[in-house]
């Protein structure tokens, strides 16, 4: 599989894949990085965030 | 407050103050923009701003359109809570955003870019990759917009 990277499209076999994520009450997040030997930073990083709720929601309550 | 009224607010039926002239009954068009972790982007936002917005390869100022048809799931109510959620995930494809960002502003591109909501998440960067924001379950407890 070809991976888009800062060096252009590269074969996945040439790269080291790292994955991780976080899961809390606000979000479920996964990320995938591809590293190229000798490079100080990943040459590819994608992130998928699934929002679980709107933590900024302010309930509107009407009453007398 | 009547529950039907809450749903109708989301549908733009009522104008308790000065409203706008609408040319059609169709839903407005909405966009989503990303903001740096160092920026101040929160519920005090009133309109889209480029200040504090991310920049980088593949990212266009102003962000992306909500791509659902329509942009939002038809507003509904359960119990006494009205709610709705964008129809589709928000996707920024093949971008490089090297400065950490942690917020998305959803705004109404039809109505002068007026702010709708701000949602935060853990700080992220993207390198020659895709940032996907998937919506929560559209119901009265997790829907992205809720009037309780």
Backbone of each chain as ProteinMPNN parsed JSONL, in Angstrom:
{"seq_chain_A": "XXXXXXXXXXXXXXXXXXXXXXXXXXXXXXXXXXXXXXXXXXXXXXXXXXXXXXXXXXXXXXXX", "coords_chain_A": {"N_chain_A": [[0.845, -1.192, 0.0], [0.503, 2.194, -0.79], [1.672, 5.05, 0.875], [0.888, 8.379, 1.605], [3.389, 10.74, 2.11], [5.753, 13.076, 3.574], [7.746, 12.86, 1.824], [6.634, 12.227, -0.508], [4.624, 9.717, -2.213], [5.007, 6.638, -0.609], [6.029, 3.234, -0.322], [4.427, 1.201, 2.013], [5.927, -0.782, 3.181], [8.448, 0.228, 3.432], [8.443, 1.776, 5.619], [8.11, 2.497, 9.153], [5.44, 1.695, 11.153], [3.455, 3.312, 13.547], [1.008, 3.346, 16.07], [-1.632, 4.789, 18.033], [-3.664, 6.177, 20.656], [-6.429, 7.79, 22.362], [-8.933, 7.588, 24.829], [-11.574, 9.032, 26.279], [-14.062, 10.759, 28.256], [-14.788, 12.709, 26.522], [-13.87, 12.236, 23.913], [-12.976, 9.785, 21.412], [-10.047, 8.884, 20.176], [-7.865, 8.037, 17.571], [-4.62, 7.568, 16.204], [-2.278, 7.358, 13.527], [1.031, 6.858, 12.655], [3.722, 7.072, 10.344], [7.063, 6.259, 10.118], [10.222, 7.082, 8.789], [13.341, 5.655, 8.466], [15.988, 7.429, 9.914], [14.813, 9.876, 9.767], [13.83, 12.672, 11.725], [11.236, 13.174, 12.481], [7.839, 11.95, 12.142], [6.936, 10.891, 8.862], [4.471, 10.769, 8.006], [1.321, 11.446, 9.386], [-1.8, 10.735, 10.539], [-5.01, 11.46, 11.929], [-7.883, 10.436, 13.697], [-10.65, 11.594, 15.127], [-13.314, 10.907, 17.203], [-16.018, 12.522, 18.307], [-17.627, 12.453, 21.429], [-19.543, 13.811, 22.782], [-20.984, 17.086, 23.137], [-19.145, 19.042, 24.952], [-19.356, 21.636, 25.535], [-21.983, 22.244, 25.632], [-24.712, 24.095, 26.722], [-27.344, 23.819, 28.782], [-30.607, 24.987, 28.062], [-33.032, 26.368, 29.92], [-36.401, 26.887, 30.474], [-38.672, 28.726, 32.499], [-40.846, 29.885, 35.136]], "CA_chain_A": [[0.0, 0.0, 0.0], [1.259, 3.443, -0.862], [1.342, 5.984, 1.939], [1.33, 9.755, 1.34], [4.349, 11.192, 3.126], [6.437, 14.322, 3.248], [8.691, 12.523, 0.752], [5.84, 11.71, -1.614], [4.039, 8.41, -1.956], [6.019, 5.629, -0.289], [5.507, 1.906, -0.012], [4.313, 1.008, 3.465], [6.975, -1.705, 3.616], [9.679, 0.984, 3.681], [8.201, 2.648, 6.759], [7.742, 1.896, 10.431], [4.115, 2.179, 11.524], [3.154, 3.424, 14.97], [-0.382, 3.75, 16.287], [-1.967, 5.095, 19.41], [-4.945, 6.848, 20.781], [-6.919, 8.167, 23.679], [-10.37, 7.418, 24.967], [-12.074, 9.609, 27.522], [-15.486, 11.077, 28.18], [-14.997, 13.704, 25.47], [-13.479, 11.812, 22.577], [-12.229, 8.556, 21.141], [-9.117, 9.328, 19.146], [-6.793, 7.138, 17.152], [-3.682, 8.165, 15.267], [-1.311, 6.461, 12.896], [2.227, 7.542, 12.162], [4.716, 6.293, 9.599], [8.394, 6.812, 10.311], [11.26, 6.668, 7.853], [14.618, 5.565, 9.165], [16.856, 8.586, 9.747], [14.039, 11.12, 9.837], [13.569, 13.001, 13.133], [9.792, 13.286, 12.713], [7.105, 11.054, 11.248], [6.73, 11.422, 7.508], [3.01, 10.759, 7.821], [0.535, 11.316, 10.622], [-3.228, 10.972, 10.386], [-5.741, 11.39, 13.205], [-9.338, 10.27, 13.599], [-11.294, 11.947, 16.404], [-14.763, 10.734, 17.299], [-16.555, 13.274, 19.435], [-18.641, 11.688, 22.16], [-20.619, 14.718, 23.168], [-20.59, 18.483, 23.094], [-18.894, 19.397, 26.343], [-19.673, 23.046, 25.745], [-23.428, 22.422, 25.595], [-25.3, 24.751, 27.88], [-28.778, 23.594, 28.739], [-31.47, 26.158, 28.114], [-34.179, 25.97, 30.718], [-37.405, 27.936, 30.583], [-39.544, 28.559, 33.65], [-41.307, 31.11, 35.781]], "C_chain_A": [[0.882, 1.245, 0.0], [0.74, 4.423, 0.195], [1.783, 7.387, 1.519], [2.258, 10.221, 2.467], [4.938, 12.533, 2.698], [7.454, 14.107, 2.131], [7.958, 12.076, -0.514], [5.243, 10.358, -1.259], [5.145, 7.384, -1.719], [5.335, 4.309, 0.004], [5.526, 1.708, 1.498], [5.446, 0.131, 4.001], [8.285, -0.982, 3.95], [9.604, 1.789, 4.971], [7.901, 1.844, 8.011], [6.438, 2.526, 10.887], [3.96, 2.198, 13.036], [1.715, 3.903, 15.116], [-0.608, 4.052, 17.762], [-3.316, 5.769, 19.475], [-5.278, 7.199, 22.214], [-8.426, 7.971, 23.686], [-10.767, 7.992, 26.323], [-13.526, 10.015, 27.323], [-15.806, 12.046, 27.038], [-14.787, 13.156, 24.07], [-12.905, 10.404, 22.571], [-11.344, 8.885, 19.949], [-8.096, 8.241, 18.844], [-5.885, 7.88, 16.182], [-2.758, 7.089, 14.705], [-0.165, 7.301, 12.35], [3.068, 6.559, 11.365], [6.055, 7.017, 9.707], [9.348, 6.232, 9.261], [12.585, 6.719, 8.578], [15.48, 6.793, 8.866], [16.129, 9.917, 9.827], [13.678, 11.415, 11.3], [12.075, 13.055, 13.49], [9.076, 12.288, 11.802], [6.915, 11.707, 9.883], [5.247, 11.383, 7.13], [2.371, 10.647, 9.189], [-0.9, 11.67, 10.301], [-3.919, 10.746, 11.725], [-7.228, 11.271, 12.919], [-9.921, 10.503, 14.992], [-12.789, 11.682, 16.285], [-15.236, 11.482, 18.541], [-17.631, 12.441, 20.115], [-19.818, 12.556, 22.577], [-20.091, 16.137, 23.04], [-20.395, 18.965, 24.517], [-19.196, 20.861, 26.62], [-21.168, 23.309, 25.767], [-23.924, 23.064, 26.888], [-26.805, 24.519, 27.829], [-29.553, 24.898, 28.861], [-32.751, 25.738, 28.826], [-35.133, 27.146, 30.814], [-38.292, 27.68, 31.784], [-39.956, 29.892, 34.211], [-40.854, 31.118, 37.23]], "O_chain_A": [[1.883, 1.315, 0.713], [-0.466, 4.592, 0.376], [2.931, 7.573, 1.118], [1.922, 10.098, 3.644], [4.657, 13.043, 1.613], [7.964, 15.071, 1.559], [8.578, 11.607, -1.469], [5.351, 9.911, -0.117], [6.086, 7.267, -2.504], [4.213, 4.268, 0.509], [6.513, 2.01, 2.168], [5.87, 0.29, 5.145], [9.129, -1.521, 4.666], [10.585, 2.413, 5.375], [7.496, 0.683, 7.95], [6.339, 3.748, 10.997], [4.29, 1.229, 13.719], [1.263, 4.769, 14.367], [0.153, 3.61, 18.623], [-4.014, 5.909, 18.47], [-4.511, 6.94, 23.141], [-9.099, 8.166, 22.674], [-10.349, 7.501, 27.371], [-14.145, 9.649, 26.324], [-16.963, 12.182, 26.639], [-15.467, 13.577, 23.134], [-12.417, 9.904, 23.584], [-11.835, 9.133, 18.848], [-7.54, 7.615, 19.747], [-6.348, 8.731, 15.422], [-2.504, 6.061, 15.333], [-0.37, 8.312, 11.679], [3.118, 5.369, 11.673], [6.165, 8.21, 9.428], [9.277, 5.055, 8.907], [12.911, 7.712, 9.229], [15.676, 7.153, 7.706], [16.761, 10.967, 9.94], [13.267, 10.513, 12.03], [11.708, 12.987, 14.663], [9.641, 11.836, 10.806], [6.756, 12.923, 9.777], [4.834, 11.892, 6.088], [2.805, 9.869, 10.039], [-1.186, 12.776, 9.844], [-3.47, 9.946, 12.545], [-7.76, 11.919, 12.017], [-9.71, 9.711, 15.911], [-13.445, 12.178, 15.37], [-14.9, 11.123, 19.669], [-18.447, 11.801, 19.452], [-20.946, 12.08, 22.706], [-18.893, 16.353, 22.856], [-21.365, 19.265, 25.214], [-19.283, 21.284, 27.772], [-21.594, 24.456, 25.904], [-23.594, 22.626, 27.99], [-27.466, 24.99, 26.904], [-29.21, 25.782, 29.646], [-33.462, 24.845, 28.364], [-34.743, 28.254, 31.182], [-38.633, 26.531, 32.063], [-39.447, 30.929, 33.786], [-41.139, 32.067, 37.96]]}, "seq_chain_B": "XXXXXXXXXXXXXXXXXXXXXXXXXXXXXXXXXXXXXXXXXXXXXXXXXXXXXXXXXXXXXXXXXXXXXXXXXXXXXXXXXXXXXXXXXXXXXXXXXXXXXXXXXXXXXXXXXXXXXXXXXXXXXXXXXXXXXXXXXXXXXXXXXXXX", "coords_chain_B": {"N_chain_B": [[-40.874, 25.709, 28.646], [-41.966, 24.939, 25.411], [-41.452, 21.817, 23.891], [-41.66, 21.457, 21.164], [-41.132, 24.017, 20.288], [-38.421, 24.25, 20.8], [-37.318, 22.512, 18.909], [-38.17, 23.839, 16.65], [-36.736, 26.176, 16.82], [-34.218, 25.293, 16.079], [-34.81, 24.789, 13.472], [-35.147, 27.283, 12.455], [-37.599, 28.602, 12.577], [-38.805, 30.427, 14.353], [-38.528, 33.897, 15.204], [-37.542, 35.757, 17.61], [-36.264, 38.062, 17.994], [-34.61, 40.601, 16.035], [-34.422, 39.386, 12.819], [-33.323, 37.719, 9.818], [-33.648, 38.279, 6.286], [-34.863, 35.724, 4.401], [-34.102, 33.945, 1.481], [-34.986, 31.527, 0.699], [-36.487, 28.389, 1.673], [-34.787, 26.424, 2.209], [-32.221, 24.564, 4.005], [-29.452, 26.276, 5.627], [-25.972, 26.681, 4.639], [-23.097, 25.218, 6.014], [-19.831, 25.465, 7.564], [-16.607, 24.226, 8.656], [-13.894, 25.05, 10.683], [-10.495, 24.799, 11.754], [-8.666, 25.355, 14.798], [-5.782, 26.685, 16.427], [-4.055, 25.276, 19.246], [-3.044, 27.209, 20.809], [-4.688, 29.312, 20.455], [-7.544, 31.399, 21.285], [-10.429, 30.002, 21.318], [-13.645, 29.541, 21.815], [-16.85, 29.22, 23.448], [-17.52, 31.867, 23.385], [-17.195, 32.825, 20.883], [-18.42, 34.586, 18.054], [-18.458, 34.794, 15.344], [-16.942, 33.435, 12.398], [-13.412, 33.565, 12.381], [-10.19, 34.329, 11.074], [-8.156, 34.596, 12.772], [-5.978, 32.871, 14.755], [-6.554, 30.56, 13.444], [-5.669, 27.402, 11.997], [-2.919, 26.828, 9.751], [-1.445, 25.594, 6.777], [-0.038, 23.156, 4.515], [-2.331, 22.181, 2.097], [-4.516, 22.994, 3.537], [-7.218, 25.166, 3.473], [-7.951, 28.497, 4.231], [-10.681, 29.156, 6.325], [-11.634, 26.656, 6.29], [-13.486, 23.621, 5.782], [-16.413, 22.622, 3.89], [-19.4, 21.444, 5.453], [-20.399, 18.299, 4.582], [-22.649, 16.756, 4.387], [-25.959, 15.805, 3.24], [-28.92, 16.952, 4.002], [-26.673, 19.427, 5.537], [-27.026, 19.086, 8.274], [-28.539, 16.632, 10.362], [-32.02, 16.167, 10.277], [-33.545, 18.231, 12.627], [-34.725, 17.009, 15.746], [-36.686, 15.804, 18.529], [-36.445, 14.435, 21.802], [-37.984, 13.299, 24.66], [-37.74, 16.177, 26.495], [-35.806, 17.43, 25.111], [-34.392, 18.993, 22.347], [-32.521, 18.258, 19.419], [-29.693, 17.972, 17.188], [-27.281, 16.936, 14.726], [-24.321, 17.15, 12.735], [-24.6, 15.67, 9.494], [-22.588, 14.198, 8.279], [-19.171, 13.027, 8.737], [-16.505, 15.326, 9.439], [-13.95, 16.127, 7.341], [-10.569, 16.632, 6.735], [-8.568, 16.422, 4.184], [-5.45, 15.088, 3.234], [-3.493, 16.959, 4.446], [-1.017, 19.093, 5.956], [-0.374, 20.012, 9.071], [1.45, 21.494, 11.192], [1.589, 22.887, 13.542], [0.243, 22.592, 16.728], [-3.211, 21.871, 17.112], [-6.507, 22.167, 18.52], [-9.236, 22.543, 18.397], [-12.433, 22.931, 16.82], [-14.395, 25.073, 14.899], [-17.711, 25.369, 14.082], [-19.581, 26.955, 11.669], [-21.99, 29.223, 10.19], [-22.11, 29.547, 6.92], [-23.874, 30.664, 5.208], [-25.191, 32.649, 6.573], [-23.559, 35.037, 7.032], [-21.25, 33.908, 8.138], [-21.695, 33.344, 10.798], [-21.085, 32.154, 14.094], [-21.653, 28.817, 15.223], [-21.024, 26.548, 16.892], [-18.422, 25.399, 19.104], [-15.984, 22.932, 19.387], [-13.875, 20.961, 21.301], [-10.844, 18.999, 21.498], [-8.274, 16.567, 22.142], [-4.966, 17.882, 21.768], [-3.547, 18.036, 18.492], [-1.434, 17.178, 15.675], [-0.919, 17.085, 12.119], [0.6, 15.263, 9.554], [1.162, 15.222, 6.266], [-1.242, 13.891, 6.001], [-4.565, 12.812, 6.975], [-7.157, 14.432, 8.674], [-9.799, 13.477, 10.544], [-12.992, 14.102, 11.742], [-15.303, 12.625, 13.494], [-18.754, 12.429, 14.095], [-20.705, 12.482, 17.157], [-23.175, 10.129, 18.439], [-26.381, 10.838, 17.253], [-28.495, 11.906, 19.356], [-30.629, 12.709, 22.177], [-28.903, 12.92, 24.285], [-26.261, 12.975, 23.43], [-26.098, 14.319, 21.03], [-24.765, 16.784, 18.791], [-25.651, 19.433, 18.84], [-27.775, 20.58, 21.27], [-30.821, 21.416, 22.806], [-31.952, 21.665, 25.83]], "CA_chain_B": [[-40.716, 25.921, 27.21], [-42.52, 23.827, 24.634], [-40.423, 21.048, 23.195], [-41.765, 21.735, 19.726], [-40.479, 25.303, 20.075], [-36.978, 24.011, 20.767], [-37.004, 21.954, 17.592], [-38.41, 24.871, 15.637], [-35.6, 27.109, 16.876], [-33.166, 24.699, 15.245], [-35.25, 24.867, 12.082], [-35.235, 28.677, 12.042], [-39.001, 28.975, 12.407], [-39.166, 31.563, 15.204], [-37.609, 35.028, 15.307], [-37.967, 36.553, 18.756], [-35.607, 39.348, 17.837], [-34.389, 40.941, 14.636], [-33.976, 38.216, 12.071], [-32.758, 37.99, 8.505], [-34.523, 37.96, 5.159], [-34.443, 34.461, 3.804], [-34.496, 33.815, 0.089], [-35.506, 30.185, 0.428], [-36.769, 27.622, 2.89], [-33.794, 25.354, 2.313], [-31.262, 24.758, 5.094], [-28.242, 27.041, 5.353], [-24.74, 25.915, 4.422], [-22.213, 25.375, 7.166], [-18.443, 25.097, 7.366], [-15.86, 23.891, 9.868], [-12.514, 25.527, 10.645], [-9.676, 24.31, 12.863], [-7.968, 26.423, 15.53], [-4.57, 26.306, 17.135], [-4.179, 25.082, 20.684], [-2.645, 28.474, 21.445], [-5.713, 30.329, 20.172], [-8.717, 31.448, 22.156], [-11.632, 29.66, 20.553], [-14.564, 28.924, 22.762], [-18.266, 29.536, 23.258], [-17.715, 33.308, 23.218], [-17.066, 33.152, 19.451], [-19.659, 35.044, 17.431], [-18.344, 34.702, 13.89], [-15.676, 32.85, 11.957], [-12.268, 34.453, 12.283], [-8.943, 33.695, 10.655], [-7.208, 34.728, 13.879], [-5.798, 31.624, 15.493], [-6.875, 29.396, 12.613], [-4.494, 26.663, 11.542], [-2.5, 27.026, 8.364], [-0.505, 24.569, 6.365], [-0.234, 22.587, 3.185], [-3.596, 21.476, 1.876], [-5.606, 23.576, 4.322], [-7.692, 26.447, 2.962], [-8.529, 29.34, 5.274], [-12.13, 29.002, 6.346], [-11.92, 25.251, 6.551], [-14.191, 22.805, 4.788], [-17.87, 22.564, 3.963], [-20.05, 20.232, 5.94], [-20.682, 17.651, 3.296], [-23.861, 15.951, 4.389], [-27.114, 16.317, 2.49], [-28.385, 18.293, 4.231], [-25.508, 19.475, 6.421], [-27.413, 18.605, 9.602], [-29.658, 15.697, 10.438], [-33.251, 16.896, 10.58], [-33.715, 18.388, 14.067], [-35.776, 16.194, 16.339], [-36.744, 15.942, 19.981], [-36.713, 13.248, 22.61], [-38.277, 13.88, 25.962], [-37.869, 17.627, 26.365], [-34.565, 17.928, 24.505], [-34.276, 19.034, 20.888], [-31.119, 17.989, 19.087], [-29.282, 17.666, 15.821], [-25.85, 16.637, 14.575], [-23.959, 17.108, 11.313], [-24.927, 14.4, 8.844], [-21.385, 13.456, 7.89], [-17.912, 13.377, 9.383], [-15.78, 16.471, 8.889], [-12.689, 15.516, 6.91], [-9.534, 17.472, 6.125], [-7.825, 15.384, 3.467], [-4.08, 15.346, 2.784], [-3.035, 18.244, 4.956], [0.087, 19.107, 6.904], [-0.642, 21.046, 10.084], [2.541, 21.171, 12.105], [1.367, 23.548, 14.829], [-0.822, 21.848, 17.403], [-4.557, 22.44, 17.12], [-7.358, 21.398, 19.441], [-10.629, 22.999, 18.392], [-13.097, 23.157, 15.537], [-15.537, 25.987, 14.93], [-18.715, 25.172, 13.04], [-20.218, 28.25, 11.468], [-23.018, 29.294, 9.145], [-21.559, 30.29, 5.785], [-24.969, 31.371, 4.539], [-25.589, 33.794, 7.389], [-22.441, 35.896, 7.423], [-20.236, 33.155, 8.888], [-21.982, 33.399, 12.237], [-20.649, 30.955, 14.817], [-22.67, 27.882, 15.708], [-20.536, 25.804, 18.056], [-16.993, 25.109, 19.19], [-15.763, 21.617, 19.991], [-12.458, 20.77, 21.581], [-10.352, 17.625, 21.567], [-6.865, 16.56, 22.484], [-4.118, 18.591, 20.814], [-3.094, 17.162, 17.412], [-0.782, 17.672, 14.464], [-1.11, 16.19, 10.984], [1.71, 15.311, 8.602], [0.814, 14.579, 4.987], [-2.278, 12.922, 6.351], [-5.968, 13.21, 6.995], [-7.783, 14.631, 9.985], [-11.216, 13.152, 10.442], [-13.766, 14.379, 12.942], [-16.553, 11.87, 13.395], [-19.756, 12.997, 14.999], [-21.281, 11.577, 18.162], [-24.515, 9.626, 18.154], [-27.364, 11.924, 17.228], [-29.656, 11.701, 20.219], [-30.861, 13.795, 23.127], [-27.845, 13.008, 25.291], [-24.932, 13.196, 22.851], [-26.173, 15.109, 19.806], [-23.788, 17.875, 18.852], [-26.399, 20.61, 19.298], [-28.931, 20.145, 22.059], [-31.525, 22.422, 23.607], [-32.604, 20.832, 26.859]], "C_chain_B": [[-41.251, 24.697, 26.459], [-41.408, 23.124, 23.858], [-40.457, 21.309, 21.696], [-41.06, 23.042, 19.38], [-38.97, 25.123, 19.97], [-36.551, 23.46, 19.406], [-37.146, 23.013, 16.508], [-37.348, 25.961, 15.67], [-34.482, 26.594, 15.971], [-33.529, 24.755, 13.76], [-35.413, 26.305, 11.596], [-36.658, 29.17, 11.851], [-39.336, 30.27, 13.156], [-38.095, 32.654, 15.164], [-38.095, 35.927, 16.44], [-37.31, 37.922, 18.769], [-35.461, 39.649, 16.36], [-33.803, 39.741, 13.903], [-33.367, 38.636, 10.739], [-33.806, 37.662, 7.449], [-33.992, 36.695, 4.503], [-34.965, 34.359, 2.377], [-35.121, 32.482, -0.233], [-35.77, 29.491, 1.753], [-35.761, 26.499, 3.094], [-32.84, 25.624, 3.475], [-30.071, 25.604, 4.657], [-27.066, 26.095, 5.099], [-23.743, 26.24, 5.53], [-20.799, 24.91, 6.827], [-17.793, 24.801, 8.71], [-14.415, 24.33, 9.694], [-11.783, 25.054, 11.905], [-8.888, 25.454, 13.497], [-6.825, 25.87, 16.373], [-4.833, 26.148, 18.625], [-3.846, 26.372, 21.434], [-3.708, 29.557, 21.274], [-6.806, 30.308, 21.238], [-9.945, 31.203, 21.288], [-12.551, 28.888, 21.48], [-15.983, 29.445, 22.505], [-18.528, 31.037, 23.147], [-17.603, 33.728, 21.749], [-18.418, 33.57, 18.891], [-19.647, 34.869, 15.92], [-17.009, 34.039, 13.561], [-14.6, 33.916, 11.915], [-11.053, 33.67, 11.829], [-7.896, 33.775, 11.755], [-7.151, 33.425, 14.663], [-6.127, 30.385, 14.689], [-5.591, 28.692, 12.184], [-4.136, 27.098, 10.124], [-1.497, 25.943, 8.02], [-0.862, 24.039, 4.994], [-1.565, 21.85, 3.113], [-4.777, 22.029, 2.633], [-5.955, 24.944, 3.752], [-8.327, 27.233, 4.104], [-10.054, 29.3, 5.178], [-12.559, 27.564, 6.532], [-12.673, 24.577, 5.421], [-15.7, 22.924, 4.973], [-18.312, 21.318, 4.73], [-20.667, 19.561, 4.717], [-21.932, 16.781, 3.292], [-24.94, 16.577, 3.521], [-28.374, 15.995, 3.266], [-27.209, 18.248, 5.209], [-25.807, 18.87, 7.792], [-28.548, 17.598, 9.482], [-30.897, 16.491, 10.856], [-33.46, 16.997, 12.089], [-34.923, 17.603, 14.58], [-35.762, 16.441, 17.842], [-37.006, 14.591, 20.612], [-36.883, 13.724, 24.038], [-38.503, 15.366, 25.788], [-36.645, 18.25, 25.721], [-34.64, 17.863, 22.982], [-32.799, 18.897, 20.528], [-30.933, 17.811, 17.586], [-27.764, 17.513, 15.802], [-25.521, 16.703, 13.085], [-24.154, 15.713, 10.721], [-23.687, 13.545, 8.605], [-20.188, 13.87, 8.736], [-17.298, 14.601, 8.697], [-14.36, 15.993, 8.586], [-11.783, 16.565, 6.26], [-8.527, 16.501, 5.491], [-6.466, 15.888, 2.994], [-3.643, 16.76, 3.153], [-1.777, 18.036, 5.803], [-0.114, 20.306, 7.815], [0.336, 20.786, 11.225], [2.411, 21.843, 13.459], [0.12, 22.951, 15.472], [-2.152, 22.603, 17.389], [-5.455, 21.561, 17.99], [-8.824, 21.825, 19.43], [-11.146, 23.132, 16.969], [-14.278, 24.09, 15.78], [-16.456, 25.616, 13.768], [-19.471, 26.482, 12.903], [-21.111, 28.234, 10.237], [-22.518, 30.179, 8.002], [-22.639, 31.072, 5.051], [-25.317, 32.661, 5.263], [-24.376, 34.533, 7.926], [-21.398, 35.225, 8.288], [-20.451, 33.219, 10.396], [-21.664, 32.056, 12.892], [-21.837, 30.116, 15.275], [-22.175, 27.189, 16.975], [-19.036, 25.581, 17.939], [-16.828, 23.784, 19.926], [-14.263, 21.4, 20.148], [-12.127, 19.285, 21.687], [-8.885, 17.703, 21.939], [-6.031, 17.177, 21.375], [-3.517, 17.627, 19.791], [-2.24, 17.917, 16.402], [-1.029, 16.637, 13.365], [0.075, 16.366, 10.034], [1.336, 14.518, 7.353], [-0.288, 13.547, 5.179], [-3.659, 13.539, 6.369], [-6.437, 13.366, 8.436], [-9.28, 14.436, 9.812], [-11.89, 13.389, 11.785], [-15.123, 13.705, 12.771], [-17.519, 12.339, 14.474], [-20.241, 11.979, 16.029], [-22.643, 11.068, 17.691], [-25.519, 10.769, 18.25], [-28.564, 11.549, 18.087], [-29.68, 12.806, 21.276], [-29.749, 13.937, 24.164], [-26.476, 13.298, 24.703], [-24.962, 13.994, 21.556], [-25.302, 16.35, 19.914], [-24.441, 19.188, 19.296], [-27.635, 20.131, 20.028], [-29.516, 21.351, 22.784], [-32.366, 21.638, 24.605], [-33.684, 21.612, 27.598]], "O_chain_B": [[-41.001, 23.558, 26.853], [-40.546, 23.763, 23.255], [-39.416, 21.373, 21.041], [-40.462, 23.166, 18.311], [-38.317, 25.767, 19.148], [-35.551, 23.891, 18.832], [-36.349, 23.077, 15.573], [-37.087, 26.601, 14.651], [-33.882, 27.349, 15.206], [-32.649, 24.768, 12.9], [-35.779, 26.524, 10.442], [-36.897, 30.066, 11.042], [-40.072, 31.111, 12.641], [-36.901, 32.361, 15.096], [-38.971, 36.767, 16.234], [-37.753, 38.83, 19.474], [-36.115, 39.023, 15.526], [-32.804, 39.162, 14.331], [-32.949, 39.781, 10.57], [-34.725, 36.877, 7.683], [-32.829, 36.615, 4.108], [-36.129, 34.654, 2.107], [-35.716, 32.305, -1.296], [-35.336, 29.945, 2.811], [-35.871, 25.719, 4.039], [-32.666, 26.771, 3.885], [-29.722, 25.646, 3.477], [-27.155, 24.886, 5.314], [-23.58, 27.395, 5.922], [-20.592, 24.085, 5.938], [-18.357, 25.09, 9.765], [-13.782, 24.023, 8.684], [-12.377, 24.927, 12.975], [-8.495, 26.401, 12.817], [-6.889, 24.777, 16.935], [-5.714, 26.797, 19.189], [-4.311, 26.592, 22.552], [-3.618, 30.614, 21.898], [-6.964, 29.339, 21.981], [-10.43, 32.108, 20.609], [-12.278, 27.754, 21.871], [-16.259, 30.037, 21.462], [-19.651, 31.441, 22.845], [-17.89, 34.877, 21.416], [-19.443, 32.973, 19.22], [-20.702, 34.804, 15.288], [-16.068, 34.082, 14.354], [-14.842, 35.038, 11.468], [-10.901, 32.493, 12.156], [-6.866, 33.104, 11.686], [-8.166, 32.945, 15.168], [-5.995, 29.27, 15.193], [-4.549, 29.329, 12.029], [-4.958, 27.663, 9.402], [-0.785, 25.443, 8.891], [-1.865, 24.431, 4.397], [-1.878, 21.01, 3.957], [-5.912, 21.603, 2.418], [-5.075, 25.785, 3.571], [-9.144, 26.699, 4.854], [-10.63, 29.397, 4.095], [-13.704, 27.285, 6.886], [-12.512, 24.926, 4.252], [-16.194, 23.271, 6.046], [-17.668, 20.272, 4.659], [-21.366, 20.195, 3.927], [-22.234, 16.137, 2.287], [-24.839, 17.737, 3.122], [-28.858, 14.866, 3.199], [-26.798, 17.175, 5.652], [-24.951, 18.224, 8.396], [-29.406, 17.708, 8.606], [-30.813, 17.386, 11.697], [-33.544, 15.974, 12.768], [-35.976, 17.544, 13.946], [-34.931, 17.191, 18.355], [-37.683, 13.73, 20.05], [-36.047, 14.455, 24.568], [-39.369, 15.776, 25.015], [-36.464, 19.467, 25.776], [-34.916, 16.811, 22.405], [-31.931, 19.371, 21.261], [-31.873, 17.542, 16.838], [-27.066, 17.908, 16.736], [-26.357, 16.347, 12.255], [-23.898, 14.705, 11.38], [-23.735, 12.32, 8.716], [-20.191, 14.927, 9.367], [-17.551, 14.863, 7.522], [-13.657, 15.513, 9.475], [-12.196, 17.285, 5.35], [-7.746, 15.851, 6.186], [-6.353, 16.975, 2.427], [-3.453, 17.624, 2.297], [-1.518, 16.939, 6.298], [-0.035, 21.457, 7.386], [0.081, 19.965, 12.106], [3.049, 21.422, 14.425], [-0.923, 22.825, 14.832], [-2.203, 23.81, 17.623], [-5.197, 20.371, 18.17], [-9.571, 21.502, 20.353], [-10.389, 23.409, 16.038], [-15.047, 23.924, 16.727], [-16.025, 25.557, 12.616], [-19.942, 27.049, 13.889], [-21.007, 27.364, 9.372], [-22.507, 31.406, 8.11], [-22.34, 32.038, 4.349], [-25.694, 33.651, 4.636], [-24.191, 34.64, 9.138], [-20.731, 35.885, 9.085], [-19.497, 33.154, 11.172], [-21.928, 30.987, 12.341], [-22.88, 30.642, 15.662], [-22.837, 27.24, 18.012], [-18.464, 25.574, 16.85], [-17.457, 23.551, 20.958], [-13.49, 21.635, 19.22], [-12.993, 18.443, 21.928], [-8.321, 18.792, 22.039], [-6.339, 17.023, 20.193], [-3.04, 16.549, 20.145], [-2.319, 19.141, 16.294], [-1.309, 15.471, 13.642], [0.494, 17.488, 9.751], [1.213, 13.294, 7.393], [-0.26, 12.468, 4.588], [-3.887, 14.632, 5.85], [-6.147, 12.534, 9.296], [-9.934, 15.136, 9.039], [-11.416, 12.933, 12.825], [-15.972, 14.16, 12.005], [-17.132, 12.605, 15.612], [-20.192, 10.771, 15.798], [-23.181, 11.521, 16.681], [-25.507, 11.555, 19.197], [-29.526, 10.951, 17.605], [-28.851, 13.716, 21.262], [-29.662, 14.958, 24.846], [-25.607, 13.816, 25.404], [-23.897, 14.318, 21.031], [-25.123, 16.901, 21.001], [-23.842, 19.96, 20.044], [-28.441, 19.375, 19.485], [-28.787, 22.194, 23.307], [-33.371, 21.027, 24.244], [-34.333, 21.072, 28.494]]}, "name": "protein", "num_of_chains": 2, "seq": "XXXXXXXXXXXXXXXXXXXXXXXXXXXXXXXXXXXXXXXXXXXXXXXXXXXXXXXXXXXXXXXXXXXXXXXXXXXXXXXXXXXXXXXXXXXXXXXXXXXXXXXXXXXXXXXXXXXXXXXXXXXXXXXXXXXXXXXXXXXXXXXXXXXXXXXXXXXXXXXXXXXXXXXXXXXXXXXXXXXXXXXXXXXXXXXXXXXXXXXXXXXXXXXXXXXX"}
